[in-house]
Amino acid sequence: MKNLLNRRTIRRYAQRDVDEQLLRRLMTEAARTQTMGNLQLYSVVETRSQQMKERLAPAHFNQPMVTSAPVVLTVCADFNRTSQWARCRKAEPGYANFLSFINAATDALLFTQTLCCLMEEEGLGYCFLGTTVYQPQLIIDVLRLPQLTMPVATLTVGWPDEQPPLSDRLPLESFLHTETYCDYTPAAIDNYYAEKENLAENRHFIEINHKETLAQVFTDIRYTKADNEAMSQTLIDTLRRQGFTV
């Protein structure tokens, strides 16, 4: 497997098609990943038509890779298929609840990560779009997702047309806890975040956003309390409409 230490997010793609049989083979292989109760609680909607990509783009704040990538994959937490199977086999499903969403979302994200690794082995590039859960109703409407189906991940996929620099990562010691969770002291925070905060690109990021610290860029501009609360409410409302909460 390609060394994950060299993994890059790809947002620019070559004008080259992604073979459908290749992608289907990789998704078949990815389906061997872990799954709750061997139920495979996910579905994937594959988007190739330009018209459909343009309809999906607003849900992802019109990020250009949504319309420029050869393929867009929307991975959904899906308890609809399992529920339909149960009813067709004289069984009454009980999956219209939040726990079932969490189980299906976990399945879907495990599948997504495995697929990402397999695509990278083949030389494909991809970008994971965290925007999927920000405006999920737009995606549901475009893709005609039924009850008990919820989009949780989107991948734009294609052959890379760029070699971006590696993004920084915190050291292992910052997230590995032995036996019990050890809370963070100010000294530990200073130690773990020193390299990130002193990177030239991050110092520039602070400057252009007119902030004092990198943390302020994230709390005051990128992921604000008001935005998080508003999108949380949107997510809760959408889960209710999709049948996962009451």
Secondary structure, DSSP 8 states (H G I E B T S, - for coil): ---GGG------B-S----HHHHHHHHHHHTTS--GGG---EEEEEE--HHHHHHHGGGGTT-HHHHHSSEEEEEEEE-HHHHHHHHHTT------SHHHHHHHHHHHHHHHHHHHHHHHHTT-EEEEEGGGGTSHHHHHHHHT--TTEEEEEEEEEE-B-----------GGGT--SSS-----HHHHHHHHHHHHHSHHHHHHHHHTT-SSHHHHIIIIIS-HHHHHHHHHHHHHHHHHTTS--
